[in-house]
Amino acid sequence: MTEAADSVSRALQLARERGDVVSLSTGQCQAVSLAHLSGEYAGMVAHGRVAAEAAERVGLTHEITAYTWLGLAAILDEDWCTVPD
């Protein structure tokens, strides 16, 4: 899991440096996925929010994916105020 977390962190860093919103959204979704698999939910909703915000600038396909991951993050974190409508 540590190697996976390092890879996701590096991918997010590169996406930010390059201003690549598609990769940023995808990477944030992967961060949610990794948190889900590891059971470490801290920060998971924040990753989901960033994914959704970035995806809104890209288009519908990315929005659907990002909001799905945001919803999963909110449910697992029991953050009922964040669950998308």
C-alpha positions in Angstrom: 0.0 0.0 0.0 2.9 2.4 0.7 4.2 2.1 -2.8 0.7 2.7 -4.2 0.2 5.8 -2.0 3.6 7.1 -3.2 2.6 6.6 -6.8 -0.7 8.4 -6.4 1.0 11.3 -4.6 3.6 11.6 -7.4 0.9 11.5 -10.0 -1.1 14.2 -8.2 2.1 16.3 -7.9 2.8 16.0 -11.7 -0.8 16.8 -12.5 -0.7 20.0 -10.4 2.7 21.1 -11.8 1.4 20.6 -15.4 -2.0 22.1 -14.8 -3.6 18.8 -16.2 -7.1 18.8 -14.8 -8.0 15.4 -16.3 -5.0 13.8 -14.6 -5.8 15.7 -11.4 -9.3 14.5 -11.3 -8.3 10.9 -12.1 -5.5 10.9 -9.6 -7.9 12.2 -6.9 -10.3 9.4 -7.7 -7.4 7.0 -7.4 -6.6 8.5 -4.0 -10.2 7.8 -2.9 -9.9 4.2 -4.2 -6.6 3.7 -2.4 -8.1 5.0 0.9 -11.1 2.7 0.4 -8.8 -0.4 -0.1 -6.6 0.5 2.8 -9.4 1.3 5.2 -7.8 4.7 6.0 -10.6 7.1 5.3 -9.0 10.3 6.6 -8.9 12.8 3.8 -10.9 10.6 1.5 -13.8 13.1 1.2 -11.3 16.0 0.4 -9.8 13.9 -2.4 -13.3 13.3 -3.7 -14.2 17.0 -3.6 -11.0 18.0 -5.5 -11.8 15.2 -8.1 -15.3 16.5 -8.6 -14.2 20.2 -8.8 -11.5 19.3 -11.4 -13.9 17.1 -13.4 -16.4 19.9 -13.7 -13.9 21.7 -15.8 -13.4 18.7 -18.1 -16.7 17.2 -19.0 -19.6 14.9 -18.2 -17.7 11.6 -18.3 -15.2 12.7 -15.8 -17.9 14.3 -13.6 -19.8 11.1 -13.4 -16.7 9.2 -12.3 -15.6 11.8 -9.8 -19.0 12.2 -8.2 -19.3 8.5 -7.9 -16.0 8.4 -6.0 -17.0 11.5 -3.9 -20.2 9.7 -3.0 -18.4 6.5 -2.0 -15.9 8.6 0.1 -18.8 10.4 1.9 -20.6 7.2 2.6 -17.6 5.4 4.0 -16.6 8.4 6.0 -20.3 8.8 7.2 -20.2 12.4 6.0 -23.9 12.7 5.1 -23.7 16.4 4.3 -21.3 15.6 1.4 -23.2 12.8 -0.3 -24.0 14.1 -3.8 -27.7 14.5 -4.7 
